[in-house]
């Protein structure tokens, strides 16, 4: 989803369990500027660590042409899912849960529809 967002063909992007483990190229970060992005990731994801999602958020915030910090909540959102410690889950469940939570959220659809 993030790679597609760099094409600037979409008004906004929702991403679940972002998995790029490297450093996002500066050109990709530049192309993502101003594209509303909402990332969902579980802290217990056993496929891609949550640092993959926090890394892209930090890259966008640190970029020298970054969006005004006061507008960040509208254009850049990170939802960290906290696993239920009492529930035992199958391997990979927390990875998939991010997509399930995002796709079941009325707030996500309202946010997408509110984008210009």
ZIZI-V393157 format. One line per field, one symbol per residue. phi: phi as a letter, one per 20 degrees, with the letter a starting at -180 (. if undefined). psi: psi as a letter, one per 20 degrees, with the letter a starting at -180 (. if undefined). A space follows every 50 residues. Layout:
# ZIZI-V393157
phi = ???
psi = ???
This chain:
# ZIZI-V393157
phi = .ffffffmecfacdcdlgcfeeefggfffffegnefccddbefdgddcff fffffffffffeffcfgggfdffedcccdeedffffeedfgnffffggff fffeeffffffgfeff
psi = ggghhiikiqhrpppplpjpiappqhhggghipioppoppppijpjgpqh hgghghghghhipjkqqphijhhhhoqoopppqohhppqqpighghhghg ggiiohhghggghiq.
